[in-house]
Structures are given as C-alpha cells and as structure tokens.
Amino acid sequence: MSVTGSWRTNRLVLASLIAAGVLNMALMYVLPGAETVPFHLVWIGLSIIYGLTTWRLLPMVAVLGLVALITGYILVHHAQMGAIGWEESTEVPLMTAVFAVMVWHVRRRQQMTAEVARLADSERRRAESRDRFVRLASHELRTPITIARGYTELVRAATADPAVQEDTRIVLEELDRLAGITQRLVTLVQVQGEDARREGDVDRAMTEIVLRWRPTADRLWAVRSAIGRAVFDPDRLKAVLDCLLENAIKCTAPRDRIAVVGTGTRDEWTIAVTDTGSGMPPETVAALSADGAAIPVSRSSGTGLGLAIVRAVVRSWNGTLEIHSTPGAGTTVTLRFPRLVARPAPDGVAGMSPAMSAGGDG
C-alpha cells in the first residue's frame, strides 16, 4: 500500500471511530440503566484512536478531559434520575486513570523505540564511516607501495654492493608486509559485510584453496575432506583458510607438515588446520581463544588481523573456534559450523558430489 493510500485509510478509520464514539455517547444518554456497553465502547474507541495517532500532551489531555466530562455528566445525570446507582459514576475516574497509565506506557515505549532507532542509526553511520575509511586508506596506500617497490627493485638491480642488496631486501620485505596488511584490512571489512551464503561443495572449495598454497612454501601439504555439500560463502571460506594457512607457514619450517581436514555430520561440519611447527605456550593459546579479547601481536605472528578475520566469519556463521597447541610440537585450529537448511541452488548446481581427498608433499 502506498503512503497516500495508508494515510487515507487511517483517516477513514479515525473518522469511523470518532463517529462511533459520538454515537455511543448518544446511546448512553438515551438508554438510562443500559449505558454500560456504550460507555466502555467509548473508552475503547478512544484508546484505539490514541494508538493510531501521535498526540501531543496538551491535545491528549484536552480530549481525555472532554470524554471524561461528557461520560461523567451522563452517568451522574442517570444516577440523579435513579436509573443507576451512584457507585456507577466511579467508572469515569477509573477509566481515566487506566487511560492515563496506558498513555504513560505508550509514550515511554515510543521514547525507548526512538532512542534505539537513533543508536542503531548512529552505529550504522559509524560502521559505514569506518568501512569507507579502511577502503580509501587501503586504496591510497597501494599506489605508493607499488611505486616504492618499483624504485627499490631498480636500485637493487643497479648495484652489486652486498650492503645495498641487504638493505633493499629488507625494504622489499617491509613493503610486502605493508601490502599484506592493507589487503587484510579490506578483507576484514568485506567479511563483516553482507553474508552471501549458498549451497555448494565444501570439499572441492577446500581442496582448491589449499592447492593454491602448495607452491608458496616447502611444506608437506595434505588436504582431505568428507563434508560434502553445505551452505557457505566460498569467498569467506577462502579468506579464513588463507589466514590460517599463512599463519601455519609462519610457524613452520621447510618440510614441516600442514594438513587441512574436513569432517561432517548431519548437524555440523568441521575444518581442522594442523601443523607440526613451533607451537605456542598455553597463555598465548588462552589469549587467542578468548572471543572478544585483544589479539596478541608479535613480529613473528603479524598484526593479528588474520585471526580477526577468522573470528568475524566464525561469528557470522554461528560457529566456534578452538585452538590447541603444544610448544615444539605444533598447533591445531578447529572451526565448527552448524549445517543450515539449504537455500535454492543457482542454475547449474544440482545433486551431491562425492567427498574429495587430496594430499601430497610440497
């Protein structure tokens, strides 16, 4: 219904209620001893009218006083005639008090609703400003990083001085690290945005993601999964696994093992990323596992943005994050997600594909 149509409907309803109220007052007057029903219908109509409109305090008090005066006069008049007992006239102050309490509750609720809407709108604007800042800052940083990297590579290629070679190597590493930070900032904003999950083959997605990492590091890579089809967002799954695998590479040495294992049941599906690297002490694991706690940041582990991305996705999918680590023996990060009711699959996606298993040495 259009705004104009809704306004016309409300005006028609209000006119009908006002007419009904006037009619019921007339019936109260002409039916001495039988005014109970029209009396209560008058007050019910007044309550409905108040619920359909937004009254200021003074008009509301004026209308309330007018209705109480008219209905009170009629009841007193009938009591003087002997048609009803004088105790019936107490209905007027009682109904006035009930209406006043209702008005107080409604106005209080309206104020609370307005405050909640204001806070929600303020939070939305802050989130939009933050996201816009991150996107703009990340975009503006990419150009100078690319330019600085190009000039550094030119300097590195133009000299054979070992000192210059070492200095430029450090500069290039720092520029690469800065580029990675800007990309993760963008990813973090993206995973906190709208979630576009759909039904798909988790096993295939996991295998493709892990196989992309095999050429990047000399590790013993393995991936196997029996999750099957589930409702998930492939881009967010890629962001999560990329963060976990990058951290696993940082914490391992050449020929260490990195394995990604997916399992599934009727109610949930699980992804476990295990490495045989340096591991972490218990206090670090406890700090990383505490949802909402500050993420420990070190030179070796990075900025902590990776785990923030993982947490954001896990939270948006109503999942859980578990970290188990033993110093010197390795770390296992386990993600658990509930299975959701499958949404209609897009064209070209149908049936169930078999579980996949892939593995090998890097």
Protein Blocks (a to p, Z undefined) as FASTA:
>chain_A
ZZklmmmmmmmmmmmmmmmmmmmmmmmmmmghilmmmmmmmmmmmmmmmmmpccdfklmm
mmmmmmmmmmmmmmmmmmmnomacfklmmmmmmmmmmmmmmmmmmmmmmmmmmmmmmmmm
mmmmmmmmmmmmmmmmmmmmmmmmmmmmmmmmmmmmmpcbfklmmmmmmmmmmmmmmmmm
mmmmmmmmmmmmccddddddfklmmmmmmmmmmmmpccddddddfebpadddfklmmmmm
mmmmmmmmmmpcehiacdddddddfkbccdddddfbebpafklmmmmmmghiacdddfkn
onolmmmmmmmmmmmnopacdddddehiaccddddddddddddddehiacjddddddddd
ZZ
